[in-house]
């Protein structure tokens, strides 16, 4: 157990002192399907967040890409409506290996909030699950903080980083990186010079995170050192898991390319590479 990652035993013994957040996302069924999954079974008392509705703004309107960060004012209101105050500790889980829970972790962490992921996610919880909707928590105070610019980067910044030889990592699965398939965005491939670091590799087969030492070795193998890399994915969601894993490995705070691949190829003049790179 660390400040970043807690296990089910720790959560069970500290349940009354934290807010538990359930983050679900359905790329095909949208918010309605994510809500159905939550109501079919969740940790008792958990508050629900949907990626599309709660953790993102309007695509290509409120910011770059398919899942831009919501406006700071709206996110502050979302937290307050869920009963999460500025001083609450939040433990976050999902049913997807941490790949969507990490989005809420990144957002809270970037704003200086106290938060951690549940190692192993929903599958690791040993107690019976609660079904149906959760009784709403009392409304909390609203605290509006702007998204920190030093934790984010835009497309031009990514291009400059690649030109300068800085490390840019692509968190999508290897087939999408190589351009062999692209199920969502209109162009396949990757940002030239980016290194492949698929987000599923940060967890073991049982869904729990690899050790900090294993994660450090994994990232160092692709050239990541203590220097701050840039992480991107398809739309800025699953890249948050690589950002989390880099922190867990003791490699500091990676910057997140908010719009990610969906923003990069939105401008067809930007270069695209396919195949494997060293």
Protein Blocks (a to p, Z undefined) as FASTA:
>chain_A
ZZkbccfklmmmmmmmpccddddddfklommlmmmmmmnoccehiacddfklmmcccehk
lpgcjbdcddfklmmmmmmmnopafkbccddddfeoommmmmmmmmmmmnopacdddehi
jmlpmbdcdedjdddddddddddddddfklgccfklmmmmmmnopacddfbdfklmnopa
cfkbmbecddehiacddfklmpcfkopacdfklmmmmmmmnopafbdcddddfnopmmmm
mmmmmmmnonajadddfklmmlmmmpmkbccdedjdZZ
